[in-house]
Amino acid sequence: MALEIDQLQILLKDGLPDADIRIDDVRGDGEHYAVHVTYNGFAGKTRVQQHQMVYAALQGKMGGELHALQIHTNIP
Protein backbone atom coordinates (compact mmCIF):
# COMPACT_ATOMS: atom_id res chain seq x y z
CA MET A 1 0.00 0.00 0.00
CA ALA A 2 1.42 3.36 -1.05
CA LEU A 3 1.89 6.32 1.25
CA GLU A 4 -0.61 9.05 0.42
CA ILE A 5 0.75 12.55 -0.22
CA ASP A 6 -1.17 14.00 2.76
CA GLN A 7 0.34 11.36 5.07
CA LEU A 8 3.79 12.19 3.73
CA GLN A 9 3.13 15.89 4.41
CA ILE A 10 2.09 15.15 8.01
CA LEU A 11 5.17 13.01 8.70
CA LEU A 12 7.51 15.67 7.34
CA LYS A 13 5.76 18.53 9.17
CA ASP A 14 5.83 16.58 12.45
CA GLY A 15 9.49 15.64 12.05
CA LEU A 16 10.67 19.01 10.72
CA PRO A 17 8.55 21.64 12.49
CA ASP A 18 8.28 25.02 10.78
CA ALA A 19 9.79 23.65 7.56
CA ASP A 20 8.48 24.84 4.21
CA ILE A 21 7.58 21.64 2.36
CA ARG A 22 6.48 21.06 -1.22
CA ILE A 23 5.72 17.57 -2.47
CA ASP A 24 5.41 16.60 -6.13
CA ASP A 25 4.00 13.28 -7.34
CA VAL A 26 6.65 12.76 -10.02
CA ARG A 27 4.88 10.06 -12.03
CA GLY A 28 1.30 10.64 -10.93
CA ASP A 29 1.15 7.14 -9.47
CA GLY A 30 1.26 7.93 -5.74
CA GLU A 31 4.52 6.01 -5.36
CA HIS A 32 7.23 8.30 -6.75
CA TYR A 33 7.58 11.63 -4.97
CA ALA A 34 9.96 14.57 -4.92
CA VAL A 35 10.11 16.61 -1.72
CA HIS A 36 11.49 20.11 -1.50
CA VAL A 37 12.24 21.05 2.09
CA THR A 38 13.45 24.45 3.27
CA TYR A 39 14.27 24.33 6.97
CA ASN A 40 16.27 26.43 9.41
CA GLY A 41 17.25 23.22 11.21
CA PHE A 42 19.45 22.28 8.24
CA ALA A 43 21.87 25.13 9.04
CA GLY A 44 25.37 23.83 9.70
CA LYS A 45 24.49 20.35 8.43
CA THR A 46 25.98 18.62 5.39
CA ARG A 47 23.66 17.65 2.55
CA VAL A 48 23.88 14.01 3.73
CA GLN A 49 22.89 15.02 7.27
CA GLN A 50 19.99 17.07 5.90
CA HIS A 51 18.73 14.07 3.94
CA GLN A 52 19.14 11.85 7.00
CA MET A 53 16.90 14.27 8.90
CA VAL A 54 14.25 13.93 6.19
CA TYR A 55 14.51 10.12 6.30
CA ALA A 56 14.23 10.19 10.11
CA ALA A 57 11.03 12.24 9.82
CA LEU A 58 9.57 9.47 7.64
CA GLN A 59 9.68 7.05 10.60
CA GLY A 60 10.78 3.99 8.63
CA LYS A 61 8.22 4.36 5.82
CA MET A 62 10.94 4.61 3.14
CA GLY A 63 11.36 1.34 1.29
CA GLY A 64 8.02 0.06 2.54
CA GLU A 65 4.98 2.25 2.06
CA LEU A 66 7.11 4.83 0.28
CA HIS A 67 8.72 3.42 -2.83
CA ALA A 68 10.79 6.27 -4.31
CA LEU A 69 11.70 9.71 -3.04
CA GLN A 70 13.80 12.52 -4.48
CA ILE A 71 14.96 14.87 -1.74
CA HIS A 72 15.85 18.52 -2.29
CA THR A 73 16.90 20.44 0.82
CA ASN A 74 17.57 24.13 1.34
CA ILE A 75 18.29 26.54 4.15
CA PRO A 76 16.22 29.74 4.13
C-alpha contacts under 8 A as a table, 3 or more apart, distances in Angstrom:
res1	aa1	res2	aa2	distance
1	M	65	E	5.84
2	A	30	G	6.55
2	A	31	E	5.93
2	A	65	E	4.86
2	A	66	L	6.02
2	A	67	H	7.52
3	L	7	Q	6.51
3	L	8	L	6.65
3	L	30	G	7.20
3	L	31	E	7.12
3	L	65	E	5.18
3	L	66	L	5.51
4	E	7	Q	5.27
4	E	8	L	6.33
4	E	30	G	6.53
5	I	8	L	5.00
5	I	9	Q	6.18
5	I	23	I	7.41
5	I	25	D	7.86
5	I	30	G	7.21
6	D	9	Q	4.98
6	D	10	I	6.29
7	Q	10	I	5.11
7	Q	11	L	6.27
8	L	11	L	5.22
8	L	12	L	6.24
8	L	58	L	7.49
9	Q	12	L	5.27
9	Q	13	K	6.05
9	Q	21	I	7.56
9	Q	23	I	7.54
10	I	13	K	5.13
10	I	14	D	5.97
11	L	14	D	5.22
11	L	15	G	6.06
11	L	57	A	6.01
11	L	58	L	5.74
11	L	59	Q	7.71
12	L	15	G	5.10
12	L	16	L	5.71
12	L	17	P	7.95
12	L	21	I	7.77
12	L	54	V	7.05
12	L	57	A	5.50
12	L	58	L	6.54
13	K	16	L	5.17
13	K	17	P	5.33
13	K	18	D	7.14
13	K	19	A	6.71
13	K	21	I	7.70
14	D	17	P	5.74
14	D	57	A	7.27
15	G	54	V	7.74
15	G	56	A	7.48
15	G	57	A	4.35
15	G	58	L	7.59
16	L	19	A	5.69
16	L	39	Y	7.44
16	L	41	G	7.83
16	L	54	V	7.69
16	L	57	A	6.84
18	D	39	Y	7.13
19	A	37	V	6.53
19	A	38	T	5.70
19	A	39	Y	4.57
19	A	40	N	7.30
20	D	37	V	5.75
20	D	38	T	5.08
20	D	39	Y	6.43
21	I	35	V	6.96
21	I	36	H	5.71
21	I	37	V	4.70
21	I	38	T	6.57
22	R	35	V	5.76
22	R	36	H	5.11
22	R	37	V	6.64
23	I	33	Y	6.70
23	I	34	A	5.74
23	I	35	V	4.56
23	I	36	H	6.38
24	D	33	Y	5.54
24	D	34	A	5.13
24	D	35	V	6.44
25	D	28	G	5.20
25	D	29	D	7.09
25	D	30	G	6.21
25	D	31	E	7.55
25	D	32	H	5.96
25	D	33	Y	4.60
25	D	34	A	6.57
26	V	29	D	7.88
26	V	32	H	5.56
26	V	33	Y	5.26
26	V	34	A	6.35
27	R	30	G	7.56
27	R	31	E	7.81
27	R	32	H	6.04
27	R	33	Y	7.72
28	G	31	E	7.92
28	G	32	H	7.62
29	D	32	H	6.76
30	G	33	Y	7.36
31	E	66	L	6.32
31	E	67	H	5.55
31	E	68	A	6.36
32	H	66	L	7.84
32	H	67	H	6.43
32	H	68	A	4.77
32	H	69	L	5.97
33	Y	68	A	6.29
33	Y	69	L	4.94
33	Y	70	Q	6.30
34	A	69	L	5.50
34	A	70	Q	4.38
34	A	71	I	5.93
34	A	72	H	7.56
35	V	69	L	7.20
35	V	70	Q	6.16
35	V	71	I	5.15
35	V	72	H	6.08
36	H	71	I	6.29
36	H	72	H	4.70
36	H	73	T	5.89
36	H	74	N	7.83
37	V	71	I	7.76
37	V	72	H	6.22
37	V	73	T	4.87
37	V	74	N	6.21
38	T	73	T	5.83
38	T	74	N	4.56
38	T	75	I	5.35
38	T	76	P	6.04
39	Y	42	F	5.72
39	Y	43	A	7.92
39	Y	73	T	7.74
39	Y	74	N	6.53
39	Y	75	I	5.38
39	Y	76	P	6.41
40	N	43	A	5.76
40	N	75	I	5.63
40	N	76	P	6.23
41	G	75	I	7.87
42	F	45	K	5.41
42	F	50	Q	5.74
42	F	74	N	7.39
42	F	75	I	6.02
43	A	75	I	6.22
45	K	48	V	7.91
45	K	49	Q	5.68
45	K	50	Q	6.12
46	T	49	Q	5.10
46	T	50	Q	6.21
47	R	50	Q	5.01
47	R	51	H	6.25
47	R	73	T	7.52
48	V	51	H	5.15
48	V	52	Q	6.15
49	Q	52	Q	4.91
49	Q	53	M	6.25
50	Q	53	M	5.13
50	Q	54	V	6.55
50	Q	73	T	6.83
51	H	54	V	5.02
51	H	55	Y	6.25
51	H	71	I	6.86
51	H	73	T	7.32
52	Q	55	Y	5.00
52	Q	56	A	6.04
53	M	56	A	5.03
53	M	57	A	6.29
54	V	57	A	5.13
54	V	58	L	6.63
55	Y	58	L	5.16
55	Y	59	Q	7.16
55	Y	60	G	7.54
55	Y	62	M	7.28
56	A	59	Q	5.55
56	A	60	G	7.24
58	L	61	K	5.59
58	L	62	M	6.76
59	Q	62	M	7.95
60	G	63	G	7.83
60	G	64	G	7.76
61	K	64	G	5.42
61	K	65	E	5.39
61	K	66	L	5.67
62	M	65	E	6.50
62	M	66	L	4.79
62	M	67	H	6.48
62	M	68	A	7.64
63	G	66	L	5.59
63	G	67	H	5.32
63	G	68	A	7.48
64	G	67	H	6.37
66	L	69	L	7.48
